[in-house]
Amino acid sequence: MKQTQKRKNQRGFTIIELLVVLAIMGLFLGAVLVNYARTRGPRNLRIAQNEMVTNIRKVQSYVLSSRNTSEGPVKYYVLKFDEENPTQYILQAVQQDYDNFSDSVETFSLPTGITITAVDTQQPLGSSTVDSRCAQIAFSLPFNKMFLDTTCSISGASNSVIRDQGALDNLDNSLVTITMLDSQSNTTRSVIINGVSGIVSVP
């Protein structure tokens, strides 16, 4: 009698009990994965926004510290936003002698699923907003003054706009709003650069 009772107490889980437990664990894991996938896009969007603010401020610090490139002293650091490459933006540089133009000092790639959908510009500040297909923001040494070129003509060895002081004067006093989109959640976030104050902010 005692041996029979002992065998009953040592009995393990039945197959049905194990299947029920596994099913519950599967449902729980599925819910966790769905929730993670839902929040991954907005999280990447916040990361992209924060990184863009940090990168712009880093470029401004390059200007204020008169940082050079491997090609020599820099006159202007230029950030380029191009609709043809919506998953990245590029840091360029114009050397002091204007003879050298570094087309890609550094490339900043956006997180997966994030794209730049608009570069809205006000030039001069307070004017109507224009969506630019390509924009270059030039920061000049040594005072970090900002110039906005919505035709992306600050390029190549000629640097015709940047060499012409009259043309250059027409490119200051501007406001730039860069909008990024998370394709998964269809939400957007923006970064604003004020050309007068130099302040980089988020709405």
Secondary structure, DSSP 4 states (H G I P E B T S, - for coil): -HHHHHHHHT----HHHHHHHHHHHHHHHHHHHHHHHHHHHHHHHHHHHHHHHHHHHHHHHHHHTT--BTTB-EEEEEEEEETTSTTEEEEEEEETTSS-EEEEEEEEEPPTTEEEEEEEEESSTTS--EE-SEEEEEEETTTTEEEEETT----TTT-HHHH-HHHHHTT-S-EEEEEEEETTTTEEEEEEEETTT--EE--
